[in-house]
Amino acid sequence: MSSLRPTFLLLASCLGLLCSVASGPALSGTKLIRAEGRASIAGNNIDTARKAALAEALYDAAGQVRMVVRGASYLSSAGTIKEDTGIAVEGLLKGYQVVDERREGSRYLVSIEALADTDDSECTSRKRADIAIAPISVQVAHGLSGVDERMAYESLERFLGDLKASDSWRVTDDRNIYGKTSAGAGAPKVDRYTALLKGYTTSAAGFTLSGRLVVERDRADNLALNKTDLVATATLQLIDNYTGGTVETIREKSKIQIANRLWGTEIDISEEDAPTNLAPLWSAIEARLEDRLGCQPLRAVITSISADRATLSVGSEQGVKAGDYFLVEFMANSQNAWQLMRVEQASPTASSARFMKATTGIRVNALATLLQ
């Protein structure tokens, strides 16, 4: 697919001393843009008019991606104030295709569809990515009480419950298909035979979360204080099921004050706002997951292809509905190496979508991304 990076500058006047229009925080996505351009036909030169109309259509498409207005004023040698304002339209178009072109009297019309990487100031779609929970081991140091151990396990279960209740993702608890291991062992391997018997399949376009929680005692006594903390460290790996690679390693630590007394007394000088449980630890981890996945476009894998239709691995449980568009990009020598699909029907865990271009060029197991 060709990459077009058109940058246009149009000079205009500005009444104020400084004008500025800029976008908000950047959240990436892919957007389908429809644009058109018109140009006058001079001397019956259709080819020149077509190129001019196409250039205007590309300008229109780029302007829908991002626009920045910059202005400045300065004092001339004659003592007069002059204003210069530039309207810079900068867009990264990943490719385009002409969907209609025709002559209209003395002008030529070109309509295009273009794909663009966009920066949106907020989440435009609250589809839910799949997260499978693999084993998260809990290791409690020797010498800690059963109360401490129970607190650690219960805090993990509350965290997983909060994840399941979130609107940002669809969580499946897959810990029951993994073999049991002793505390302190690494992440266990999947019992694939058991998984096969249960008809289990991991969401190929989703993610897997696994890792461990370690709870230890930390003594920090000094000449004046008897100070003991309970230190919990969670180290989790977020794995991309499609590539098998690690998206992010999340490591967070939290302390709970067990004792903070003056030596030889019962005077407790613990901080009033000190954490009394592990809720802050799991809140920080959930925030990290939200930052990484919360606003990213939903992904799906094509599980089957038949004629001009395909089946996607996501459905209404992920928030997909009829009318949604998915994009598949693939390697090809042609300029427009992508396929658009429009969802026609969504079941809870799958969707049926129709190809929007005659030439598919894609295969089963291809990755599709929801268009913004």
C-alpha positions as CSV (number, residue, x, y, z in Angstrom):
1,M,0.0,0.0,0.0
2,S,1.3,3.4,-0.9
3,S,1.7,6.1,1.8
4,L,0.7,9.6,0.9
5,R,1.9,12.5,3.1
6,P,0.3,15.5,1.6
7,T,0.9,18.8,3.3
8,F,-0.8,21.9,2.1
9,L,-0.5,25.5,3.1
10,L,-3.3,28.0,2.5
11,L,-2.6,31.6,3.5
12,A,-5.5,33.6,5.0
13,S,-6.1,36.6,7.1
14,C,-6.7,36.6,10.8
15,L,-8.3,39.4,12.8
16,G,-6.7,38.4,16.2
17,L,-3.1,38.7,17.2
18,L,-2.7,35.0,17.5
19,C,-5.0,32.2,16.3
20,S,-4.4,28.5,17.2
21,V,-6.5,25.4,16.8
22,A,-5.0,22.1,17.9
23,S,-6.1,18.6,18.7
24,G,-6.3,17.0,22.2
25,P,-4.5,14.0,23.6
26,A,-3.5,11.5,20.9
27,L,-5.3,8.2,20.7
28,S,-4.5,6.3,17.5
29,G,-7.0,4.7,15.2
30,T,-7.8,4.1,11.6
31,K,-10.6,6.0,9.9
32,L,-12.3,5.7,6.6
33,I,-12.7,9.1,4.9
34,R,-14.9,10.0,2.0
35,A,-13.9,13.1,0.1
36,E,-14.4,14.7,-3.3
37,G,-12.8,17.3,-5.5
38,R,-13.9,19.3,-8.6
39,A,-11.9,21.1,-11.2
40,S,-12.7,23.1,-14.3
41,I,-12.0,21.6,-17.7
42,A,-9.9,23.9,-19.8
43,G,-9.7,23.4,-23.6
44,N,-11.4,20.0,-23.2
45,N,-8.3,18.7,-21.4
46,I,-9.9,15.9,-19.3
47,D,-6.6,14.5,-18.0
48,T,-5.4,17.7,-16.5
49,A,-8.9,18.4,-14.9
50,R,-8.9,14.9,-13.5
51,K,-5.5,15.3,-11.8
52,A,-6.6,18.7,-10.4
53,A,-9.9,17.2,-9.0
54,L,-8.0,14.3,-7.5
55,A,-5.6,16.7,-5.8
56,E,-8.5,18.6,-4.3
57,A,-10.1,15.4,-3.1
58,L,-6.9,14.4,-1.4
59,Y,-6.7,17.9,0.2
60,D,-10.3,17.4,1.4
61,A,-9.4,14.0,2.9
62,A,-6.3,15.3,4.6
63,G,-8.2,18.2,6.1
64,Q,-10.6,15.7,7.8
65,V,-7.6,14.1,9.6
66,R,-6.0,17.1,11.2
67,M,-6.0,20.8,10.8
68,V,-3.8,23.4,12.6
69,V,-4.2,27.2,12.3
70,R,-1.1,29.2,13.1
71,G,-1.0,33.0,13.3
72,A,1.4,35.7,14.2
73,S,1.6,39.5,14.3
74,Y,4.6,41.8,13.9
75,L,5.3,45.5,13.8
76,S,6.7,46.7,10.4
77,S,9.4,49.3,10.0
78,A,6.6,51.8,9.0
79,G,5.0,51.3,12.4
80,T,2.0,49.3,11.2
81,I,0.8,46.0,12.6
82,K,0.7,43.1,10.1
83,E,-0.9,39.7,10.6
84,D,0.2,36.5,8.8
85,T,-1.9,33.4,9.4
86,G,-1.2,30.0,7.9
87,I,-3.8,27.2,7.8
88,A,-1.7,24.0,7.6
89,V,-3.6,20.9,6.8
90,E,-1.4,17.8,7.6
91,G,-2.7,14.4,7.1
92,L,-1.2,10.9,6.9
93,L,-3.2,9.0,4.3
94,K,-2.4,5.3,4.3
95,G,-3.9,4.9,0.8
96,Y,-6.9,5.8,-1.3
97,Q,-9.2,4.5,-4.0
98,V,-11.3,6.4,-6.6
99,V,-14.9,5.3,-6.1
100,D,-16.5,7.7,-8.7
101,E,-15.3,10.1,-11.4
102,R,-17.3,11.8,-14.1
103,R,-17.7,14.9,-16.1
104,E,-20.3,17.4,-14.9
105,G,-20.7,20.0,-17.7
106,S,-17.6,22.2,-17.7
107,R,-16.1,20.5,-14.5
108,Y,-14.7,17.1,-13.6
109,L,-15.7,15.3,-10.3
110,V,-13.6,12.8,-8.5
111,S,-14.8,11.0,-5.3
112,I,-12.4,8.9,-3.2
113,E,-12.3,6.8,-0.1
114,A,-9.1,7.0,1.9
115,L,-7.7,5.4,5.0
116,A,-6.0,7.6,7.6
117,D,-4.2,7.2,10.9
118,T,-6.1,9.6,13.2
119,D,-5.6,11.2,16.6
120,D,-8.8,11.4,18.5
121,S,-9.3,13.4,21.7
122,E,-11.5,10.7,23.2
123,C,-12.6,7.1,22.7
124,T,-14.9,7.1,19.8
125,S,-15.9,3.4,20.3
126,R,-16.3,1.5,23.5
127,K,-15.9,-2.0,22.0
128,R,-14.6,-4.5,24.4
129,A,-11.2,-6.3,23.8
130,D,-10.9,-9.9,25.0
131,I,-8.6,-10.6,28.0
132,A,-8.1,-14.2,29.1
133,I,-6.9,-14.7,32.7
134,A,-4.1,-17.3,32.9
135,P,-2.7,-18.3,36.2
136,I,-1.6,-15.5,38.6
137,S,0.2,-17.2,41.4
138,V,0.2,-15.9,44.9
139,Q,3.4,-16.3,47.0
140,V,3.3,-15.4,50.7
141,A,6.6,-15.3,52.6
142,H,7.2,-17.8,55.4
143,G,6.3,-16.4,58.8
144,L,3.3,-14.4,57.6
145,S,-0.1,-15.3,59.2
146,G,-3.0,-17.1,57.5
147,V,-4.8,-13.8,57.7
148,D,-2.2,-12.2,55.5
149,E,-2.4,-15.0,53.0
150,R,-6.2,-14.9,52.8
151,M,-6.0,-11.1,52.3
152,A,-3.7,-11.6,49.4
153,Y,-5.9,-14.2,47.7
154,E,-9.1,-12.3,48.3
155,S,-7.6,-9.1,46.9
156,L,-6.6,-10.9,43.7
157,E,-10.2,-12.3,43.3
158,R,-11.7,-8.8,43.9
159,F,-9.4,-7.4,41.2
160,L,-10.4,-10.1,38.7
161,G,-14.1,-9.4,39.6
162,D,-13.6,-5.7,38.9
163,L,-12.0,-6.5,35.5
164,K,-15.0,-8.7,34.6
165,A,-17.4,-5.9,35.5
166,S,-15.6,-3.3,33.4
167,D,-17.0,-2.0,30.2
168,S,-13.5,-1.8,28.6
169,W,-13.0,-5.5,28.0
170,R,-14.6,-8.9,27.9
171,V,-12.8,-11.1,30.5
172,T,-12.7,-14.9,30.5
173,D,-11.2,-16.7,33.5
174,D,-9.1,-19.5,32.0
175,R,-7.3,-20.5,35.1
176,N,-9.3,-23.7,35.4
177,I,-7.7,-25.3,32.3
178,Y,-4.2,-24.9,33.6
179,G,-2.5,-27.6,35.7
180,K,-1.8,-26.9,39.4
181,T,1.7,-25.9,40.4
182,S,3.3,-25.2,43.7
183,A,3.7,-21.6,44.9
184,G,6.8,-20.0,43.5
185,A,6.8,-22.0,40.3
186,G,6.7,-20.2,36.9
187,A,3.5,-19.8,34.9
188,P,2.3,-23.4,34.2
189,K,1.7,-24.7,30.7
190,V,-1.7,-25.2,29.3
191,D,-3.1,-28.7,29.6
192,R,-4.0,-28.8,25.9
193,Y,-5.6,-32.2,26.1
194,T,-8.0,-30.9,28.8
195,A,-8.6,-27.8,26.8
196,L,-9.5,-29.8,23.7
197,L,-12.0,-31.9,25.6
198,K,-13.7,-28.8,26.8
199,G,-13.8,-27.2,23.4
200,Y,-11.7,-24.4,24.6
201,T,-10.0,-21.8,22.3
202,T,-8.3,-18.6,23.3
203,S,-9.5,-15.5,21.6
204,A,-6.9,-15.2,18.8
205,A,-7.3,-11.5,18.5
206,G,-7.4,-10.8,22.2
207,F,-4.9,-10.8,25.0
208,T,-3.8,-13.0,27.9
209,L,-2.9,-11.7,31.4
210,S,-0.7,-13.8,33.7
211,G,1.9,-13.4,36.4
212,R,2.4,-13.5,40.1
213,L,1.7,-11.6,43.4
214,V,4.5,-11.8,46.0
215,V,3.7,-10.7,49.6
216,E,6.6,-10.2,52.0
217,R,7.4,-8.6,55.4
218,D,9.7,-5.6,55.4
219,R,11.4,-4.6,58.7
220,A,12.7,-1.0,58.8
221,D,13.4,-0.5,62.4
222,N,15.6,2.3,63.6
223,L,16.8,3.6,67.0
224,A,13.4,5.3,67.7
225,L,10.8,3.2,65.8
226,N,9.6,-0.3,65.6
227,K,8.5,-0.2,61.9
228,T,7.2,-3.2,59.9
229,D,5.4,-3.2,56.6
230,L,3.7,-5.8,54.5
231,V,5.0,-5.3,50.9
232,A,3.0,-6.7,48.0
233,T,4.6,-6.8,44.5
234,A,2.5,-7.8,41.4
235,T,4.3,-8.6,38.2
236,L,1.9,-9.3,35.3
237,Q,2.5,-10.0,31.6
238,L,0.0,-8.9,29.0
239,I,0.4,-11.2,26.0
240,D,-0.8,-10.5,22.4
241,N,-2.6,-13.8,21.5
242,Y,-2.3,-13.0,17.8
243,T,1.5,-12.6,17.7
244,G,2.5,-14.4,20.9
245,G,4.6,-11.4,21.9
246,T,4.5,-9.5,25.2
247,V,2.6,-6.2,24.9
248,E,3.7,-5.0,28.3
249,T,5.1,-6.2,31.6
250,I,3.2,-4.5,34.4
251,R,4.9,-4.2,37.8
252,E,3.3,-2.4,40.7
253,K,4.2,-2.4,44.4
254,S,2.1,-1.4,47.5
255,K,2.8,-1.3,51.3
256,I,0.6,-1.9,54.2
257,Q,1.8,-0.7,57.6
258,I,1.7,-3.5,60.2
259,A,3.5,-1.6,63.0
260,N,4.9,1.9,63.4
261,R,5.4,2.4,67.1
262,L,7.9,4.0,69.4
263,W,10.2,1.4,70.8
264,G,9.1,0.1,74.2
265,T,5.6,1.7,73.9
266,E,2.2,1.0,72.4
267,I,2.1,4.5,70.8
268,D,1.1,4.0,67.2
269,I,2.4,6.8,64.9
270,S,1.2,5.2,61.6
271,E,0.1,7.6,58.8
272,E,-3.6,8.1,58.9
273,D,-4.0,7.8,55.1
274,A,-1.7,4.8,54.8
275,P,-3.2,1.9,52.7
276,T,-4.9,-0.8,54.8
277,N,-5.4,-3.3,52.0
278,L,-4.1,-4.0,48.4
279,A,-6.8,-2.1,46.6
280,P,-4.4,0.7,45.5
281,L,-2.1,-1.9,44.0
282,W,-4.8,-3.4,41.8
283,S,-6.2,0.0,40.9
284,A,-2.9,1.0,39.5
285,I,-2.7,-2.2,37.4
286,E,-6.2,-1.7,36.1
287,A,-5.3,1.9,35.1
288,R,-2.3,0.5,33.2
289,L,-4.5,-1.9,31.4
290,E,-6.9,0.9,30.6
291,D,-4.1,3.1,29.2
292,R,-2.8,0.2,27.0
293,L,-6.1,-1.3,25.7
294,G,-9.0,0.9,26.7
295,C,-9.2,3.1,23.6
296,Q,-7.4,0.9,21.1
297,P,-9.5,-0.3,18.1
298,L,-11.1,-3.7,18.6
299,R,-9.4,-6.5,16.7
300,A,-10.8,-9.7,15.2
301,V,-9.6,-12.7,13.3
302,I,-11.2,-14.0,10.2
303,T,-12.3,-17.5,10.9
304,S,-13.9,-18.4,7.6
305,I,-14.5,-17.0,4.1
306,S,-17.3,-17.9,1.8
307,A,-17.8,-16.0,-1.5
308,D,-18.2,-12.3,-0.7
309,R,-18.5,-12.8,3.1
310,A,-16.3,-13.6,6.1
311,T,-16.9,-14.7,9.7
312,L,-15.1,-12.6,12.4
313,S,-14.1,-13.9,15.8
314,V,-15.9,-11.1,17.7
315,G,-19.6,-10.5,18.3
316,S,-22.2,-8.7,20.4
317,E,-20.4,-9.6,23.6
318,Q,-17.5,-7.4,22.5
319,G,-20.0,-4.6,21.4
320,V,-20.0,-5.4,17.7
321,K,-23.2,-4.6,15.9
322,A,-24.6,-4.6,12.3
323,G,-23.2,-1.6,10.4
324,D,-19.8,-1.7,11.9
325,Y,-16.8,-1.7,9.5
326,F,-13.6,-3.7,9.8
327,L,-10.4,-3.2,7.9
328,V,-7.9,-5.9,6.8
329,E,-4.6,-4.7,5.5
330,F,-2.5,-7.2,3.5
331,M,0.7,-7.4,1.6
332,A,0.3,-6.7,-2.1
333,N,2.0,-4.9,-5.0
334,S,-1.1,-2.8,-5.7
335,Q,-1.7,0.6,-4.3
336,N,-4.9,-0.2,-2.5
337,A,-3.9,-3.3,-0.5
338,W,-6.8,-3.4,1.9
339,Q,-10.3,-4.9,2.2
340,L,-13.2,-3.3,4.0
341,M,-16.0,-5.5,5.6
342,R,-19.4,-4.4,6.8
343,V,-20.9,-6.4,9.6
344,E,-24.4,-7.6,8.6
345,Q,-25.2,-9.8,11.6
346,A,-23.6,-10.3,15.0
347,S,-24.1,-13.3,17.4
348,P,-22.7,-13.2,20.9
349,T,-19.2,-14.5,19.9
350,A,-19.0,-14.1,16.1
351,S,-20.0,-11.8,13.3
352,S,-20.8,-12.2,9.6
353,A,-19.5,-9.4,7.4
354,R,-19.7,-8.6,3.7
355,F,-16.6,-7.6,1.6
356,M,-16.9,-4.1,0.2
357,K,-14.4,-4.6,-2.6
358,A,-14.7,-7.2,-5.3
359,T,-11.1,-8.5,-5.0
360,T,-10.7,-9.9,-1.5
361,G,-6.9,-10.7,-1.4
362,I,-7.2,-12.0,2.2
363,R,-7.2,-15.4,3.8
364,V,-8.5,-17.1,6.9
365,N,-6.7,-16.1,10.1
366,A,-6.1,-12.6,8.8
367,L,-6.3,-9.8,11.4
368,A,-9.1,-7.3,11.0
369,T,-9.4,-3.9,12.9
370,L,-12.5,-2.0,13.7
371,L,-12.7,1.3,11.8
372,Q,-13.3,4.4,13.9
